[in-house]
């Protein structure tokens, strides 16, 4: 391999003092990345790309200067880094998948991890105070990603340094106690290693024996998980034995358990049962004659290489592709496909998801940095529905990276999409026309169809309601009622007389047609013999009453007394969903978690769709919004609304 550190780049920005977002000089950052990448044995194209990551050249010029492979690595990393920095926290699994979406080439992920580790090294070296959320992200996303790829060399260092930033006092307490017993521990480990060397030589088993340092973050996790003090930890000391074959691994295990006393329930066979990321080793904890406890790891040299470098350990198969060796080439592609799946799969779903296709989602962002996964070829309108059903229904325009676009514009990974909505309104039937290509997502199409289905159902119900019944209701509401006196129950304000619901002495009742809840804008209507009927201002029935008897309209406001605040208000919530087993149970759990009391349920199932109406009691309108949001996230739910 030629000395790539001497490659000259004429594309670098003129400002050589450019710095990263944490203040590290860009040149120093790239040098650190390069050192880390070399320890992972990454290929020449990757190392060249790292040197020129700051290049401002266009893609054609990059291809002309460095070739298509290096150019692709540079551009992919630049887009990934920019998007990752914009993404909001709190979306661990989605962010991991987003990393996958930008990394059709696994080397981009390894470059990314090298960059994050270099930043962490620099922050730790400079002893900078960093936001706690950043440290948590490094642990939950980046270190976890390194673990998922099996790159333990990066995982352990990243965990320790991130923990040092997040919990500096706890870190230094453990480090101090480790340092205090370092000499005694080194003498003990040295004696154990000497003893094992003699035992293995006697059995003619060639082996490499190493003392293995315990990492501070793993010690802290064990202390937290088992509620132990540092002085109560018994297996701080550890050795690792590397042999040539699997048979020798088990032979060494037999020797260890024969000479030392095994600690019950502290044995793991990751050779017979490898971890999901491919890690293989034998782990056992034993005690010597004096009761000193230590851990032993036993593995082959190849297993050790895999444990240290993970997917990077398999990059040597790249050479097989270049020489045209079909078996090596096929194995290389298999390894890389496996690595990409590692990022995509959730740990708890490993068994269920084996054999499924590699994640090919598009990952775009909201203006606030929330990552939204989309199906391939999704449009800005698909994005709107992916954010929220009601956002999709009321969508009338979109901006991508600040530029106005049409609703059928295809969204690409890394773009920021802003949806423009109207306050009221619904979808257009044109959105479902195949030749218009407004929607690519089956889920979004289903939501549009469900909206029109709900409208048609509502019209049918209205058409079947006897007109006499509606007329009688209006006549009852608007009939004169000389017995009701408004004067004692009104308050003066700049806008005139105001009836305060829940405070004034006048009898009031909340209308069942619209079921108002604080702080809804409300209006009162004087009825015949039943006091004042309180409606929401946008209520359709109220509008008809206002046309018939405008003189009986009274301005109304909610009371603020403690008694009014404790009141419960009845509301109707409409749910439309794809019918399935367990649907009602899942919806009921939502109400239970939100502590909303359901007092009535009406369900109807037709043509695979479930139409459900819930009568519930809430304290305020905010409770309804929380319920609508939570219900919309239940599997199969296509529409939720307050009646």
Secondary structure, 3 states (H helix, E strand, C coil): CCCHHHCCCCCCCCCCCCECCCCCEHHHHHHHHHHHHHHCCCCHHHHHHHHCCCCCCCHHHHHHHHCHHHHHHHHHHHHHHHHHHHCCCCCHHHHHHHHHHCCCCHHHHHHHHHHHHHHHHHHHHHCCCCCHHHHHHHHHHHHHHHHHCCCHHHHHHHHHHHHHHHCHHHHHHHHHHHHHCHHHHHHHHHHHHHHHHHHHHHCCCCCEEEECCCCHHHHHHHHHHHCCCHHHCCCCEEEEEEECCHHHHHHHHHHHHHHCEEEEEEEEECCCCCCCCCCCCEEEEEECCCCCEEEEEEEEHHHHHHHHHHHHHHHHHHHHHHHCCHHHHHHHHHHHHHHHHHHHCCHHHHHHHCCCCCCCCEEEECCCCCEEEECCCCEHHHHHHHHCHHHHHCEEEEEECCEEECCCCECCCCCEEEEEECCCCCCCHHHHCCCCCCCCCHHHHHHHHHHHHHHHHHHHHHHHCCHHHHHHHHHHHHCCCCCCCCHHHCEEECCEEEEEECCCCCCEEECCCCCCCCCCCEEEEECCCCCEEEEECCCHHHHHHHHHCHHHEEEEEECCCHHHHCCCEEEEEEEEEECCCCHHHHHHHHHHHCCCEEEEEEEEEECCEEEEEEEEEECCHHHHHHHHHHHHCCCCEEEEEEC
